[in-house]
Amino acid sequence: MKQRTGLFDIVNVLILALFACTMLFPFIHMAAVSLSSAEFVVGNRISIWPKGINFDAFAAVLSDKRILTGYKNTLIYVVLGTTLSLIVTTMGAYSLSRRNLVFGKTFMLMIVFTILFSGGMIPTYLTVRNYHLLDTIWAMVIPNLVTAFNLIIMRTFFQGIPRELEESGKIDGLSDAGILTRIVLPLSKPVLLTVMLFYAVQIWGNFFSALLYLRNADLYPLQVIIRNIVMMGVISDITVSSALGDKKVVLESLKYAVILVGTLPILLFYPFIQKHFIKGAMMGSVKG
């Protein structure tokens, strides 16, 4: 049966295309400026196409040791933080999804309460300091270990798994841990990948925690280094910079190249789990 394309579909496509162009334009413009030669950049003659193509800005960025250190630190934070967050969130969500959990509703009310009200920046900083986490890797992992929103999504997903499967596991002699690892988790790949993406993106873009808790520049994540380089152009009138390596490049091209180098990896990661992402988010939002 042939489907008809109506006016509603055409308007939807046009709106989505306009929205996509709006989202993509900043990245295209940054790529064009970072790939253009200095004379066109200084003259502000770049729109969406690069002019006088050269790769000096990217070469300067990729040869700078601070960028490599930032990449290494960020990857450590993302891998360590995402792994621990996923483990703790899974264990908490599975426990809260059990109907026979003692004080289960009370625990859920306490978790939801943290979404509406938080302790604030200063109490959180004092807590981190009292536990001697300042200037350590753990300062970037422990304070944001579990997000209430992700916990609720995963708990709702677990509640949707048929009880008969778990009862059959008990008949076969499985413990609660065995039911979780051998029955529940294999059926929960969409929500696990979705929550993993949420945590990974959150940690990748997290520079505020580093500003609060880190003083050692060797522990700075990539986002803080990018911020410092971008701020360098805000507080001075420098047009040409040798801040990265010995090579002089236009500061505007340098900033955009740094931003692209810091953003592209997490964007390239998204398409690989996109199909699971949609399924996991939708199934986790069916019930409250």
N, C-alpha and C positions, 0 to 999 in steps of 0.2 A: 504493500500500500504506500503510495507516494505522499509524503508529508508536504503540506503547504507552508510557505514562508509568509507570515503575516506582518502587518505593520508593527505589531508589538515586538516581534523578533528583530526586525530591522532597527528599531529604536534602541533596543537592548544592545545590539552589536555596536551601534554607533557610540552609545554612552560608554560601553566597556572599552572600546578602542580609544576614545578620548581620555578616559581614566588611565589606561595603560601608557599612552603617550606622555601624560602628565607625570607619571611615576618614573618613566624611563628617561625623560629629558635631562634631569640633573646628571645622571650617570653618563649619558652620551656627551653632554657638554664637557664634563670633567675629563672624559677620555680624549675628546678633541683637543682641549687645551693642553693636556699633558703630553700629547703627541705632536704638537705644533712647534715650529721654530720660534725663537725669542722675539724676532721683529714683529710677528703677527700677534703674539700674546701681549707684548707691551703696548701695541697699538689698539688693543681690545677689538680685534677684527675676526675673532673666532665665534662661530655659532654652534653648529652641530657637526661640521666636517673639519678635520685637521688640515692645517695648511703648512707646507714646508716640513713634511713629516721627519721627525727624528726621535730617538729613544733616549736622549741624554737624561731626562728626568727619571725615567724608570731605571736606567743604569746607575744613577746616583743613589736612588732609594735602595736598590737591591745590593749595592756594595757597602752600605752603611751598617756597622756592627750593632748599632742600637736597634735597628729594625729587626735584625736576625735574633737579637736577644729578646726583643718584644714578642716575636713569633714563637720562640721556644717557650717563654713563660706562659703565653696565652694558650698554647697547645697543652701544656701541663695542667693549667687551671681547667681547661675545657674537659680534657679526658678524665682527670681525677674528680673534678666537681660533678660532671655529668654521671659518672659511674656511681659515686657515693649517693648522689641525690636520687638516682633511679632506684637503687637498692632500698634506701630508707623509705622513699615514697611508696614503693611496691609493698613493702612489709606493712607500713601503716595503713595503706588503702585496703589491703586484703583483710587486715584485722577489723577495720571499721566496717567492712562490707558484711561481716558475720552478724546474723540477726541475734545470736545468743551471746554476743559480747557484753560483758557486764559494764554498765555505765557508757555504753556505746553512744547513745544520743547525747549524753553530757559532754563526751569528748568532741563530738561533732559540733556542738554549740560553741565550745571553746575555740575550735579551729576557725569556724565562721566568724567569730568575734574578732579574731586577728585580722580578717580582711577589712573590717570596718574601722578598727582602732589598732594602732601600733604603738610601741613604746617610744618611738621617736629616735632621732639621730644621736643625741647626746647619751641617753641611757644605753643605746646599743654600742656606742663607742666605748663607754665605761666598762660594759660587760666584756667586750673583746679585750680591752686592756687588762682587766682583772684576771682573765684566763691566760695572759701572757701570749696572746696570739698576734700582737702587733709585729710588723716586719717579718712575718712568716708566710709560707704558702697557705697555711690553714686559714689565715685571715680572709683569703679570697674564696674559701670553700665553705667553712662552717657556718658563718652568719646567714648565708642564703641557701642552706642545705635543702630545705623543703619549702615549697610554695604551696599555700593552701589551695589555690585554684587548681594546680596540677593534681593535688591529692584528691580533691573532690571529683575531678574528671575520671581518675583511675578507679576510685571507689565505686562510682556509678557504673562504670564498665564491668567491674567484677560482679556487681549485683545482678547484671543482666545475664550472666552465665547460668544455664539451667542447673538447679540443685541436684537433679537426678544424676548428673555426671559425677558430682562430688560424692553422692551417696554410693554410687557404684564403686568409686575409689576406696571408700571406707570398707565396703564389703570385701574388697580384694586385699584389705589389710594395710592400706596407706595411712600414714599419719597426716596431720595438718600440713606439715612442711612438704611431705610427698605429694599431697593433693595440689599444693601451690606450684611446685616445680614441675610436676609431671602431667598435670591436667590443665590448671588455670593459665600458667604462663604461655604454654604453646598456643593457646587459643587467644592470647591477648597481644599478639604482635602489633596490630594497628595502634592500640593505645600506648604500648611501650615505646614505639618509634615516634609517636606524636609527642609524648611527654619528654622523650630524649631530645627531640628537636627544640622544644620550648626551653629546656635547661641549657642546651648547648648555645643557642642564640643569646639567651640571657647572660651567660657567663662570658661569651665572646665579646659582647658589647659593653660589659660592665667596667667602667673606668672610675665610677664614683667611689666604690669600695677601696680601690687602690689609692685614690687621693686621701682617703681618711686613714687607712690602716698601714700604708707602706711608706717608708722613708728611704729605704735602700733602692737606688736606681736600678740595681741589677735584678730586682724583683718586679719592676714595672711591666705590666702587660702592654701589648701592642697599642691598645686604644689610648693609653696615657701618653705614649711616645708620639702618636699621631696628634693628640691634642696639643702637646708642647710645640710640635713643629707648626701646626696651624696657628696657634696663638702667637708664634714668633712674627707672623706677618701682620697680626692685629695691633701689636704694641709698638711696631716700628714701621718706618717708611721704606724699608729695604725692598728694592725691585729685583736685584740679582743677588743670589745667595750661594755661599759655598758651605752651608751648614751640614750637608751630607757629603762627606768625602772632599777631595781636592777640586773637583770639577765645579765650575760655576754654571748655575742654571737659573732660569727665571723662577722667582719664588712662587708665583701663581701656579706654574706648571708643576713645581716640586710638591706643593700642598695637595694638588689634585691627584698626582701620582701616588702619594703616600696614602690618601684616602682610598683610592681604588685598590691598592695592594692590600690594605687592611680589610676591605669589605668583600672582595670577590670570593675568597675561599668559602665563607659561610653561605654565600649566595649559590655557589656551584654545588654545595652539599645538598641543598634543598630538593632539586629535581629527583634525586635518587630515592627519596622516601615520600614524594608528594602524594602518590596514590594511597599509601598507608595513612598519611597525615589527614586527608579528607575523611576517610572512613573512621579513623580513631576519634577525631574531634566530633563527628556527628553522632556516633554511638555513645560517646561519653556525655552527650548533652541531652539525651532523651528524657532522663528522669532527674529530679532534683534531689 
